[in-house]
Amino acid sequence: MWAVLFALAMAVVAPAARGADDVPTPQPRPVRSGDPPGATPRESEAEKGSKSAEGEKGAKDEAGLPDAGEVPRPEPRPDQPGETKAEDEPPADAGKEEPSPKPEARPDRPGDGEGKDESPADAGKAEPSLMPPPRPAEMPAEETACRARLKELGVAFEERPQLADAAGCSVPWPIAVSALSKDVALAPEAVMNCATAQRAAEFSRDHIVPKASAILGSALTSIRQDSAYVCRPRHGSAKLSEHAFGNALDIGAFTLKDGRTVEVGKVSKRQEGEFMLAIRLAACGPFTTVLGPGSDADHASHFHFDLAARRKGSAFCQ
C-alpha cells in the first residue's frame, strides 16, 4: 500500500523537476526560395509575421478603422442581382398630391367694404348718434313769417334755444307759449314749434272759444295743457312721438269765465259731453291726428292734437 502511494507522488513531482532545458526546441524549417538573403528560416518567419502584423495595424490606423479591442463593424454586403438600392426606391409620400398653396389676401383698396354687411364682431358696437346738426345762424324765412302771424293772433310766446337729443328728438326753433290769444291763457307754459302754436291759436279762435260760449254758456278763459315737447317714443313703439319734434299738444281741461273747469274724460253733464264731442270732431282736419277718451288707455284723460306728416288731405282721428 505504501509503495503504491509513493509511486503516485513521484509521478506528480517528477515533471515539475525538469528544467527549462528539458523543453524541446522547435527545429527550423529548411530555407525556401523567396526568403530574404542572410535570414534564417526562423528569423524570416518571425520577422515576416511581426512586420505583417505591424503593417496591418498601421494600415488600419491610417484608414481610420477601429484599433484592436474595438468591436469591428461588419462590412456592407455586396449588391445582389435584382436588388433595388435604397436610393432608387421612391419616397413614401410619392404619388400624393401636394396641397395647393393658399392665395394671399389682396391689400385693401379704396372703396372696399362699401355695401357689405357688418360682421358679427360689429353687432355689439354702439349705434351711431342721431344728434341733429346745429341750426343755422340766421332764422329761416318761414319761421320769421310764422312769428309774425302769432303776434297778429295775440299769442304770447318767448324764444327758446334749439332742442336736440342724440335719440333724434329735435326742435330747431322752439318757442314757449303762455297764451293762445289776449283772452285765452295756456297753462302751464308749453314748448313747441311755431307751426303747432299757430294751428292751436287758430283752432282756439275758430272753434273752442265760440263753442264754449254757445254750448256751456260762458266764455273760455284758459286751457290746461298736459304735454307739449317731450323727447320720447310713442307708447308701445320705438318710433319717436310727434311730441319729440314739438309738433303736438295735449289738452286736459278748459276753464270758463264763470269759474267752471271742464276736464276731458270726466264730464258729468250733458252740455259738457256735447262740448267735448264738438271740439273733438272739429279738430279732425286742422290737425292730422286726433286722439282722446276711447282711443286707448293712454289718451283716456286728454285730447292729443298733432301735425304729423300725412298724405295731403288725410288725417287720423279716433
RAHUPE-V40647 format. One record per pair of residues at least 6 apart in sequence whose C-alpha atoms are under 6 Angstrom apart, sorted by the first residue. I is the first residue (numbers start at 1). J is the second residue. Records with the same first field share a line. If there is no record, write none. Layout:
# RAHUPE-V40647
I->J  J
This chain:
# RAHUPE-V40647
28->42
29->41
31->41
129->166
130->166  167  168
131->165  166  168
132->164
135->172
154->181  182
155->179  180  181
156->177  178  179
157->176  177
158->175  176
159->175
160->174  175
162->172  173
163->170  171
164->170
169->231  244  245
170->245
171->245
174->192  193
175->191  192
176->190  191
177->189  190
178->186  189
179->185  186
180->201
184->221  222
185->222
186->222  223
187->224
190->228
191->228  229
192->229  246
193->246
196->247
209->220
213->219
218->256  257
219->256  257
220->256  257
221->255  256  257
222->255
223->254
224->251  252  253
225->250  251  252
226->250  251  252
227->249  250
228->243  248  249
229->243  244  246
230->243  244
231->244
232->240  244
233->239  240  241
234->240  241
242->248
247->306  307
248->305  306
249->305
250->303  304
251->302  303
252->263  264  302
253->262  263  264
254->261  262
255->261
264->301  302
265->293  301
267->273
287->306  307
288->307  308  315  316
289->305  306  315  316  317
290->304  305  317
291->303  304  318
292->299  300  302  303
293->299  300
295->318
